[in-house]
């Protein structure tokens, strides 16, 4: 259901369980945006309006947490719980492997399109067919090296 413009609460003039569930989640939008860049999409303007409105609810004001205090507390907790450097390195390697795999898929797709077109159309930005094959083999070799390095690191 959408936020009702007929009253201050989610379903209009009646405070409901929807409000009870939504308020804590929508309050966390600021920390999510601050630390992770996650925000409510402008497409969901009804939720943005409701979030602004909920901050003025009289029953909510006494239990509302100071946002600066919440942000500093989250920041401190994140600093204390920072992952070990090995975990960070592993995550970066996984992202790198994924990036290299995507390059290989793109190269293979471009070759497949070229084959369908009978290798007649040569895109100057991509080079000749032999150049595209060299790029594909280079990307594959880099991926193999990276995966071998990752496997050695996990041992």
QUITAPE-V567069 format. One record per backbone hydrogen bond with DSSP energy under -0.5 kcal/mol. NH is the residue of the N-H (numbers start at 1). CO is the residue of the C=O. E is the energy in kcal/mol with one decimal. If there is no record, write none. Layout:
BEGIN
nh & co & e
NH & CO & E
NH & CO & E
END
This chain:
BEGIN
nh & co & e
4 & 10 & -2.2
7 & 4 & -0.6
9 & 12 & -2.4
11 & 14 & -0.6
12 & 9 & -1.8
13 & 11 & -0.5
15 & 13 & -0.6
19 & 16 & -0.6
20 & 16 & -1.5
21 & 17 & -2.3
22 & 18 & -2.6
23 & 19 & -2.3
24 & 20 & -0.6
25 & 21 & -0.8
26 & 22 & -3.1
27 & 23 & -1.9
28 & 24 & -0.9
28 & 25 & -0.5
29 & 26 & -1.2
30 & 27 & -0.7
32 & 28 & -2.2
33 & 29 & -2.6
34 & 30 & -2.7
35 & 31 & -2.9
36 & 32 & -2.1
37 & 32 & -0.7
37 & 33 & -0.9
38 & 32 & -1.6
44 & 41 & -2.0
45 & 42 & -0.7
45 & 43 & -0.7
47 & 44 & -0.9
48 & 44 & -1.7
49 & 45 & -2.8
50 & 46 & -2.2
51 & 47 & -2.6
52 & 48 & -2.1
53 & 49 & -2.3
54 & 50 & -2.8
55 & 51 & -1.0
56 & 53 & -1.9
57 & 54 & -1.4
60 & 57 & -0.9
61 & 57 & -1.5
62 & 58 & -0.6
63 & 60 & -0.9
64 & 60 & -0.9
64 & 61 & -0.8
70 & 66 & -2.4
71 & 67 & -2.8
72 & 68 & -2.3
73 & 69 & -2.3
74 & 70 & -2.5
75 & 71 & -2.4
76 & 72 & -2.3
77 & 73 & -2.4
78 & 74 & -2.8
79 & 75 & -2.1
80 & 76 & -2.3
81 & 77 & -1.9
82 & 79 & -0.9
87 & 84 & -0.7
88 & 84 & -2.0
89 & 85 & -2.7
90 & 86 & -2.3
91 & 87 & -2.5
92 & 88 & -2.4
93 & 89 & -2.4
94 & 90 & -2.4
95 & 91 & -2.3
96 & 92 & -2.4
97 & 93 & -2.8
98 & 94 & -2.4
99 & 95 & -2.3
100 & 96 & -2.6
101 & 97 & -2.5
102 & 98 & -2.3
103 & 99 & -1.9
104 & 100 & -2.0
105 & 101 & -2.4
106 & 102 & -2.5
107 & 103 & -2.6
108 & 104 & -2.8
109 & 105 & -2.6
110 & 106 & -2.5
111 & 107 & -2.1
112 & 108 & -2.3
113 & 109 & -2.4
114 & 110 & -2.3
115 & 111 & -2.4
116 & 112 & -2.2
117 & 113 & -1.9
118 & 115 & -1.6
119 & 114 & -3.4
120 & 117 & -1.0
122 & 120 & -0.6
123 & 121 & -0.6
124 & 122 & -0.6
126 & 123 & -1.0
127 & 123 & -2.1
132 & 128 & -2.3
133 & 129 & -2.4
134 & 130 & -2.1
135 & 131 & -2.3
136 & 132 & -2.4
137 & 133 & -2.6
138 & 134 & -2.4
139 & 135 & -2.7
140 & 136 & -2.3
141 & 137 & -2.5
142 & 138 & -2.4
143 & 139 & -2.1
144 & 140 & -2.5
145 & 141 & -2.5
146 & 142 & -2.4
147 & 143 & -2.6
148 & 144 & -2.4
149 & 145 & -2.4
150 & 146 & -2.3
151 & 147 & -2.4
152 & 148 & -2.3
153 & 149 & -2.1
154 & 150 & -2.0
155 & 151 & -1.0
END
